[in-house]
């Protein structure tokens, strides 16, 4: 690795020894070798070199922003003792690196999201802007705070990176075994796994639904999309099942709308959001990489509870005198399962027909629509909606 004022070590997750030019993994292609690739293949070692260069730019300026934020203290470059980069996983666009920093008396962790292909480089910039916008509007309770982004040009290719919070102690999770059992497997990162069974596992989906609803803007119809459990977009802390969203690949309305909306249009937009969110919330791949599957029906009420937890907090700026929560409950009680079914078919028909999960989702629309209607009505009928318990 390159000489610098700071000691930087690079690792591939799961391998105990630091990576060097003599390591067998150094020359391994970072991405699958394609016939006639549009760019020269970048190796694992070259990617980590580019990541190191990005981290060290301007005397570690971006990294120091993150350290100063985390420690609530002024940090100087000379306060950093050691930096370790761990290449964690490979996604369709990103190759996330966990950055471990020994500074003063602390050992801190950050994520360095990076890309080397054209689509990934565009996504780095887009996601950085989305996270920054949502961080300003909603804070960092649900999402990682971002500290800076940029590019590094090497002999072979350009790489793009941004540094953000790493949620230490939070793990990826996926449906495991039979979806009818409601089991979720929490990955520990060291090869170990923790299986959480229903109904306790439903808390993960309640948390994810609450986050997506919190980030939904009912006056502009902007929402986090796409998102997917199979991509590991949500992570959980095993001790208390607290959930975070770690990526925002897009934040925009799903369809063209006229702004500003009337209040009835706000309710209709919220209905569309709820229908699609509850259906996709059940979608995953078994163990993260297997067949597409849907979580069992029992998860519906916890997902609705997460939706309502966030909805109760929303106060539309243009409609300060309206109680959005109560108004939507009243509005939804007039919606039939057939209407929900029609909405879902329209939304799925507008999706990418090549997406491998579309067939499964379409096959579930009828039963999902009736269950959503039934659970919603059961949960709110005969009670003051504002005091809806939100308990499982």
Order of alpha helices (4+ residues) and beta strands (2+ residues): beta-alpha-beta-beta-beta-alpha-beta-beta-beta-beta-beta-alpha-beta-beta-beta-beta-alpha-beta-beta-alpha-alpha-alpha-alpha
